[in-house]
């Protein structure tokens, strides 16, 4: 039987991964599962998955806001405000310059750059509607980031010992130069408990920058595509407002009613599963033609940009250029 042309077989084979994603059996491999199914069996619901993925994404990000304590994150972020702003700005500038040199696709380059600057897949997912990217462009950006995340788990602990970084220094470096929070946790756990605490807290604080950056990207890309007379639609990131409202509401309710934490945790869990479902649908929208059209330039940009961030942040830490900020961060964490 030819599965590629059998609608029943396609439905059954697609249904199993969807259920696996919902119940947590696929997790971070959802994107790869979607791509694999799309490339081998095809996507019989391509039109539907292209429409449903952005909607699930928006609702999921709002739900994820429930799991954040905004005051704690802002407190931690304030102590490292200077170097956080500088590193994000330099990364965005470097990404823009590399995209120009490589003549890489504008939307894909922007997503890879944002993912490198802030927090990997989460930043890419949030910025997706703001830049008006297509599903295949999002898939490419996410794939690049996921591969570099895997490399970071192996490379960073070894380089950290070679550089002679303390646990606090390594935690800061991991938060600045590794894309996703999950990979920051994995790398810093190998280095020590103090590295884990510093790395995860700073990474969480950096995630707040998704909000102003997404608003900026929405404005910038709307003007770019207006001036270029592009018919590709750029959506306003209203879900960012929902994210903020969700964070404030659940933070206040949990502080006033401790038992409300059960509701908060449930909503956050739904958001996480929804984000995984989004990644699965994004993968389903990928095909060989779209990969060939984009080429390898976005991948080259992602690797070069990551090495730039990795090297620059390591140099800044080893030279003590942010030593005072590190001390301030340690006092802030100790006071909590």
PAGU-851485 format. One record per residue (C-alpha): residue number from 0; x, y, z. Coordinates in steps of 0.02 Angstrom, whole numbers, plus 50000, padded with zeros to 5 digits. Each point is the difference from the previous one (the first is absolute). Example, Ala and Ser with C-alpha at 12.3 -4.5 7.8 and 13.67 -1.06 7.14 Angstrom:
2
<pos:0; east:50615; north:49775; up:50390> .
<pos:1; east:50069; north:50172; up:49967> .
This chain:
336
<pos:0; east:50000; north:50000; up:50000> .
<pos:1; east:50064; north:50173; up:49954> .
<pos:2; east:49980; north:50101; up:50159> .
<pos:3; east:50034; north:50165; up:49913> .
<pos:4; east:49837; north:49985; up:49902> .
<pos:5; east:49892; north:49916; up:50132> .
<pos:6; east:49895; north:50130; up:50096> .
<pos:7; east:49954; north:49876; up:50136> .
<pos:8; east:50179; north:49951; up:50032> .
<pos:9; east:50052; north:50183; up:50002> .
<pos:10; east:49866; north:50040; up:50127> .
<pos:11; east:50050; north:49858; up:50116> .
<pos:12; east:50186; north:50037; up:49987> .
<pos:13; east:49972; north:50185; up:50034> .
<pos:14; east:49882; north:49966; up:50143> .
<pos:15; east:50126; north:49899; up:50100> .
<pos:16; east:50132; north:50140; up:50008> .
<pos:17; east:49865; north:50130; up:50041> .
<pos:18; east:49942; north:49896; up:50149> .
<pos:19; east:50180; north:49972; up:50052> .
<pos:20; east:50031; north:50187; up:49999> .
<pos:21; east:49843; north:50036; up:50101> .
<pos:22; east:50046; north:49874; up:50135> .
<pos:23; east:50183; north:50048; up:50007> .
<pos:24; east:50085; north:49856; up:49914> .
<pos:25; east:50085; north:50105; up:49865> .
<pos:26; east:50041; north:50164; up:50088> .
<pos:27; east:50145; north:50095; up:49917> .
<pos:28; east:50005; north:49876; up:49856> .
<pos:29; east:49829; north:50056; up:49938> .
<pos:30; east:50074; north:50107; up:49862> .
<pos:31; east:50108; north:49857; up:49935> .
<pos:32; east:49852; north:49881; up:50008> .
<pos:33; east:49895; north:50119; up:49897> .
<pos:34; east:50137; north:50025; up:49870> .
<pos:35; east:50031; north:49813; up:49987> .
<pos:36; east:49815; north:49962; up:49969> .
<pos:37; east:49984; north:50142; up:49875> .
<pos:38; east:50152; north:49947; up:49899> .
<pos:39; east:49960; north:49814; up:50000> .
<pos:40; east:49810; north:49989; up:49995> .
<pos:41; east:49945; north:50176; up:49958> .
<pos:42; east:49879; north:50114; up:50093> .
<pos:43; east:49819; north:49969; up:49947> .
<pos:44; east:49941; north:50152; up:50101> .
<pos:45; east:50128; north:50128; up:49944> .
<pos:46; east:49875; north:50142; up:49980> .
<pos:47; east:49927; north:49966; up:50172> .
<pos:48; east:50165; north:49982; up:50093> .
<pos:49; east:50062; north:50164; up:49925> .
<pos:50; east:49847; north:50088; up:50072> .
<pos:51; east:49992; north:49912; up:50169> .
<pos:52; east:50184; north:50012; up:50049> .
<pos:53; east:50003; north:50191; up:50028> .
<pos:54; east:49839; north:49992; up:50101> .
<pos:55; east:50063; north:49862; up:50115> .
<pos:56; east:50163; north:50096; up:50018> .
<pos:57; east:49914; north:50160; up:50056> .
<pos:58; east:49892; north:49913; up:50131> .
<pos:59; east:50148; north:49898; up:50062> .
<pos:60; east:50109; north:50152; up:50029> .
<pos:61; east:49861; north:50083; up:50100> .
<pos:62; east:49983; north:49841; up:50105> .
<pos:63; east:50189; north:49992; up:50027> .
<pos:64; east:49992; north:50171; up:50080> .
<pos:65; east:49911; north:49920; up:50147> .
<pos:66; east:50160; north:49910; up:50051> .
<pos:67; east:50106; north:50157; up:50016> .
<pos:68; east:50019; north:50106; up:50156> .
<pos:69; east:50029; north:50167; up:49916> .
<pos:70; east:50068; north:50087; up:50154> .
<pos:71; east:50135; north:49868; up:50030> .
<pos:72; east:50050; north:50002; up:49817> .
<pos:73; east:50009; north:50189; up:49992> .
<pos:74; east:50100; north:50005; up:50161> .
<pos:75; east:50128; north:49879; up:49932> .
<pos:76; east:50000; north:50086; up:49832> .
<pos:77; east:50030; north:50172; up:50075> .
<pos:78; east:50167; north:49947; up:50075> .
<pos:79; east:50062; north:49947; up:49828> .
<pos:80; east:49909; north:50132; up:49899> .
<pos:81; east:50156; north:50078; up:49924> .
<pos:82; east:50086; north:49846; up:49931> .
<pos:83; east:49833; north:49923; up:49949> .
<pos:84; east:49957; north:50152; up:49896> .
<pos:85; east:50174; north:50009; up:49924> .
<pos:86; east:50011; north:49816; up:49953> .
<pos:87; east:49826; north:49997; up:49924> .
<pos:88; east:50033; north:50159; up:49901> .
<pos:89; east:50168; north:49937; up:49936> .
<pos:90; east:49924; north:49833; up:49950> .
<pos:91; east:49859; north:50083; up:49905> .
<pos:92; east:50122; north:50116; up:49911> .
<pos:93; east:50116; north:49857; up:49956> .
<pos:94; east:49855; north:49894; up:49937> .
<pos:95; east:49938; north:50142; up:49890> .
<pos:96; east:50175; north:50027; up:49929> .
<pos:97; east:50028; north:49815; up:49966> .
<pos:98; east:49830; north:49986; up:49914> .
<pos:99; east:50050; north:50143; up:49884> .
<pos:100; east:50169; north:49922; up:49961> .
<pos:101; east:49929; north:49825; up:49971> .
<pos:102; east:49845; north:50068; up:49912> .
<pos:103; east:49898; north:49883; up:50108> .
<pos:104; east:49810; north:50000; up:50006> .
<pos:105; east:49942; north:50149; up:50104> .
<pos:106; east:49867; north:49913; up:50105> .
<pos:107; east:50102; north:49843; up:50036> .
<pos:108; east:50154; north:50103; up:50043> .
<pos:109; east:49899; north:50107; up:50120> .
<pos:110; east:49931; north:49846; up:50089> .
<pos:111; east:50172; north:49919; up:50016> .
<pos:112; east:50072; north:50163; up:50065> .
<pos:113; east:49861; north:50025; up:50128> .
<pos:114; east:50017; north:49819; up:50056> .
<pos:115; east:50187; north:50024; up:50025> .
<pos:116; east:49981; north:50167; up:50089> .
<pos:117; east:49870; north:49949; up:50128> .
<pos:118; east:49935; north:49825; up:50031> .
<pos:119; east:50000; north:49889; up:49848> .
<pos:120; east:49840; north:49912; up:49950> .
<pos:121; east:49888; north:50102; up:50115> .
<pos:122; east:50061; north:50164; up:49926> .
<pos:123; east:49981; north:49933; up:49823> .
<pos:124; east:49823; north:49943; up:50036> .
<pos:125; east:49954; north:50169; up:50074> .
<pos:126; east:50081; north:50098; up:49857> .
<pos:127; east:49924; north:49893; up:49863> .
<pos:128; east:49836; north:50099; up:49978> .
<pos:129; east:50092; north:50165; up:50026> .
<pos:130; east:50114; north:49976; up:49848> .
<pos:131; east:49866; north:49919; up:49892> .
<pos:132; east:50105; north:49843; up:49973> .
<pos:133; east:49936; north:49846; up:49910> .
<pos:134; east:49992; north:49831; up:50085> .
<pos:135; east:50148; north:49931; up:49903> .
<pos:136; east:50105; north:50150; up:50052> .
<pos:137; east:49955; north:49970; up:50182> .
<pos:138; east:50044; north:49816; up:49981> .
<pos:139; east:50170; north:50044; up:49929> .
<pos:140; east:50038; north:50124; up:50141> .
<pos:141; east:49944; north:49877; up:50135> .
<pos:142; east:50099; north:49858; up:49923> .
<pos:143; east:50159; north:50104; up:50000> .
<pos:144; east:49975; north:50051; up:50181> .
<pos:145; east:49962; north:49823; up:50058> .
<pos:146; east:50157; north:49932; up:49919> .
<pos:147; east:50108; north:50134; up:50081> .
<pos:148; east:49916; north:49965; up:50167> .
<pos:149; east:50051; north:49818; up:49988> .
<pos:150; east:50178; north:50051; up:49961> .
<pos:151; east:50002; north:50119; up:50149> .
<pos:152; east:49965; north:49858; up:50122> .
<pos:153; east:50162; north:49918; up:49946> .
<pos:154; east:50110; north:50150; up:49965> .
<pos:155; east:49964; north:50123; up:50141> .
<pos:156; east:50050; north:49900; up:50155> .
<pos:157; east:50165; north:49952; up:49918> .
<pos:158; east:50037; north:50179; up:49945> .
<pos:159; east:49949; north:50067; up:50169> .
<pos:160; east:50131; north:49894; up:50089> .
<pos:161; east:50128; north:50045; up:49867> .
<pos:162; east:49966; north:50186; up:50027> .
<pos:163; east:50012; north:49974; up:50188> .
<pos:164; east:49828; north:50074; up:50034> .
<pos:165; east:49928; north:49994; up:50174> .
<pos:166; east:49824; north:49931; up:50019> .
<pos:167; east:49928; north:50176; up:50006> .
<pos:168; east:50096; north:50051; up:49844> .
<pos:169; east:49948; north:49843; up:49908> .
<pos:170; east:49817; north:50024; up:50046> .
<pos:171; east:50004; north:50177; up:49931> .
<pos:172; east:50091; north:49945; up:49842> .
<pos:173; east:49876; north:49859; up:49969> .
<pos:174; east:49853; north:50118; up:50021> .
<pos:175; east:50074; north:50124; up:49877> .
<pos:176; east:50060; north:49880; up:49865> .
<pos:177; east:49887; north:49846; up:50002> .
<pos:178; east:49835; north:50018; up:49910> .
<pos:179; east:49865; north:49905; up:50096> .
<pos:180; east:49970; north:49998; up:50187> .
<pos:181; east:49991; north:49810; up:49999> .
<pos:182; east:50177; north:49989; up:49928> .
<pos:183; east:50061; north:50130; up:50126> .
<pos:184; east:49933; north:49887; up:50137> .
<pos:185; east:50083; north:49846; up:49923> .
<pos:186; east:50170; north:50083; up:49979> .
<pos:187; east:50005; north:50086; up:50169> .
<pos:188; east:49945; north:49843; up:50092> .
<pos:189; east:50158; north:49918; up:49938> .
<pos:190; east:50102; north:50144; up:50071> .
<pos:191; east:49924; north:50016; up:50173> .
<pos:192; east:49851; north:50057; up:50103> .
<pos:193; east:50056; north:50181; up:50010> .
<pos:194; east:50021; north:50006; up:49812> .
<pos:195; east:49826; north:49928; up:49981> .
<pos:196; east:49923; north:50131; up:50114> .
<pos:197; east:50088; north:50147; up:49917> .
<pos:198; east:49972; north:49937; up:49823> .
<pos:199; east:49815; north:49963; up:50015> .
<pos:200; east:49959; north:50162; up:50092> .
<pos:201; east:50090; north:50112; up:49876> .
<pos:202; east:49927; north:49905; up:49853> .
<pos:203; east:49826; north:50023; up:50070> .
<pos:204; east:50032; north:50186; up:50023> .
<pos:205; east:50060; north:50015; up:49820> .
<pos:206; east:49838; north:49922; up:49940> .
<pos:207; east:49908; north:50159; up:50053> .
<pos:208; east:50086; north:50088; up:49855> .
<pos:209; east:49892; north:49900; up:49880> .
<pos:210; east:49860; north:50123; up:50038> .
<pos:211; east:50078; north:50165; up:49941> .
<pos:212; east:50097; north:49914; up:49861> .
<pos:213; east:49844; north:49919; up:49927> .
<pos:214; east:49910; north:50167; up:50000> .
<pos:215; east:50150; north:50081; up:49914> .
<pos:216; east:50011; north:49862; up:49869> .
<pos:217; east:49815; north:50016; up:49962> .
<pos:218; east:50020; north:50186; up:49969> .
<pos:219; east:50162; north:49981; up:49900> .
<pos:220; east:49938; north:49861; up:49886> .
<pos:221; east:49835; north:50085; up:49970> .
<pos:222; east:50094; north:50152; up:49935> .
<pos:223; east:50123; north:49894; up:49900> .
<pos:224; east:49864; north:49903; up:49910> .
<pos:225; east:49895; north:50155; up:49976> .
<pos:226; east:50145; north:50087; up:49914> .
<pos:227; east:50040; north:49848; up:49895> .
<pos:228; east:49816; north:49980; up:49951> .
<pos:229; east:50001; north:49821; up:50065> .
<pos:230; east:49831; north:49915; up:50015> .
<pos:231; east:50060; north:49893; up:50145> .
<pos:232; east:49903; north:50044; up:50157> .
<pos:233; east:50087; north:50047; up:50162> .
<pos:234; east:49891; north:49973; up:50152> .
<pos:235; east:49998; north:50108; up:50155> .
<pos:236; east:50065; north:49900; up:50149> .
<pos:237; east:49846; north:50022; up:50110> .
<pos:238; east:50041; north:49837; up:50088> .
<pos:239; east:50146; north:50090; up:50086> .
<pos:240; east:49872; north:50108; up:50091> .
<pos:241; east:49909; north:49841; up:50048> .
<pos:242; east:50163; north:49927; up:50064> .
<pos:243; east:50030; north:50152; up:50111> .
<pos:244; east:49822; north:50000; up:50067> .
<pos:245; east:50012; north:49814; up:50035> .
<pos:246; east:50164; north:50022; up:50093> .
<pos:247; east:49933; north:50143; up:50106> .
<pos:248; east:49835; north:49913; up:50037> .
<pos:249; east:50073; north:49834; up:50055> .
<pos:250; east:50142; north:50081; up:50098> .
<pos:251; east:49876; north:50105; up:50100> .
<pos:252; east:49876; north:49858; up:50025> .
<pos:253; east:50134; north:49877; up:50056> .
<pos:254; east:50073; north:50126; up:50121> .
<pos:255; east:49829; north:50033; up:50076> .
<pos:256; east:49933; north:49823; up:49992> .
<pos:257; east:50141; north:49870; up:50010> .
<pos:258; east:49882; north:49858; up:49951> .
<pos:259; east:49974; north:50088; up:49834> .
<pos:260; east:50171; north:49930; up:49952> .
<pos:261; east:49911; north:49842; up:49942> .
<pos:262; east:49904; north:50099; up:49870> .
<pos:263; east:50157; north:50094; up:49949> .
<pos:264; east:50098; north:49840; up:49976> .
<pos:265; east:49859; north:49923; up:49897> .
<pos:266; east:49988; north:50150; up:49885> .
<pos:267; east:50189; north:50002; up:49978> .
<pos:268; east:49998; north:49813; up:49959> .
<pos:269; east:49867; north:50030; up:49867> .
<pos:270; east:50108; north:50138; up:49927> .
<pos:271; east:50153; north:49888; up:49991> .
<pos:272; east:49904; north:49861; up:49914> .
<pos:273; east:49923; north:50126; up:49881> .
<pos:274; east:50172; north:50064; up:49953> .
<pos:275; east:50056; north:49821; up:49965> .
<pos:276; east:49847; north:49976; up:49891> .
<pos:277; east:50046; north:50159; up:49906> .
<pos:278; east:50174; north:49934; up:49965> .
<pos:279; east:49925; north:49838; up:49937> .
<pos:280; east:49885; north:50092; up:49879> .
<pos:281; east:50143; north:50112; up:49942> .
<pos:282; east:50099; north:49843; up:49959> .
<pos:283; east:49854; north:49930; up:49902> .
<pos:284; east:50001; north:50156; up:49891> .
<pos:285; east:50181; north:49970; up:49945> .
<pos:286; east:50038; north:49920; up:49832> .
<pos:287; east:50151; north:49968; up:49888> .
<pos:288; east:49955; north:50141; up:49883> .
<pos:289; east:49998; north:50129; up:50138> .
<pos:290; east:50167; north:49938; up:50067> .
<pos:291; east:50080; north:50012; up:49828> .
<pos:292; east:49930; north:50176; up:49975> .
<pos:293; east:50078; north:50064; up:50162> .
<pos:294; east:50168; north:49914; up:49977> .
<pos:295; east:50137; north:49993; up:50130> .
<pos:296; east:50029; north:50185; up:50026> .
<pos:297; east:49888; north:50012; up:50155> .
<pos:298; east:50097; north:49854; up:50076> .
<pos:299; east:50166; north:50085; up:49966> .
<pos:300; east:49933; north:50159; up:50079> .
<pos:301; east:49942; north:49905; up:50154> .
<pos:302; east:50167; north:49913; up:50027> .
<pos:303; east:50107; north:50155; up:49971> .
<pos:304; east:49888; north:50107; up:50111> .
<pos:305; east:50003; north:49870; up:50139> .
<pos:306; east:50192; north:49992; up:49995> .
<pos:307; east:50004; north:50190; up:50006> .
<pos:308; east:49889; north:50006; up:50155> .
<pos:309; east:50091; north:49854; up:50081> .
<pos:310; east:50171; north:50079; up:49975> .
<pos:311; east:49952; north:50179; up:50044> .
<pos:312; east:49910; north:49953; up:50161> .
<pos:313; east:50142; north:49884; up:50053> .
<pos:314; east:50126; north:50139; up:49969> .
<pos:315; east:49897; north:50127; up:50099> .
<pos:316; east:49987; north:49882; up:50148> .
<pos:317; east:50182; north:49945; up:49999> .
<pos:318; east:50059; north:50182; up:49991> .
<pos:319; east:49888; north:50050; up:50144> .
<pos:320; east:49906; north:50130; up:49898> .
<pos:321; east:49838; north:49949; up:50086> .
<pos:322; east:50073; north:49951; up:50169> .
<pos:323; east:49905; north:50134; up:50094> .
<pos:324; east:49837; north:49945; up:49920> .
<pos:325; east:50037; north:49822; up:50054> .
<pos:326; east:50023; north:50056; up:50180> .
<pos:327; east:49839; north:50098; up:49992> .
<pos:328; east:49908; north:49850; up:49934> .
<pos:329; east:50066; north:49889; up:50140> .
<pos:330; east:49940; north:50124; up:50131> .
<pos:331; east:49830; north:50009; up:49915> .
<pos:332; east:49980; north:49812; up:49998> .
<pos:333; east:50060; north:49983; up:50180> .
<pos:334; east:49872; north:50128; up:50057> .
<pos:335; east:49853; north:49906; up:49925> .
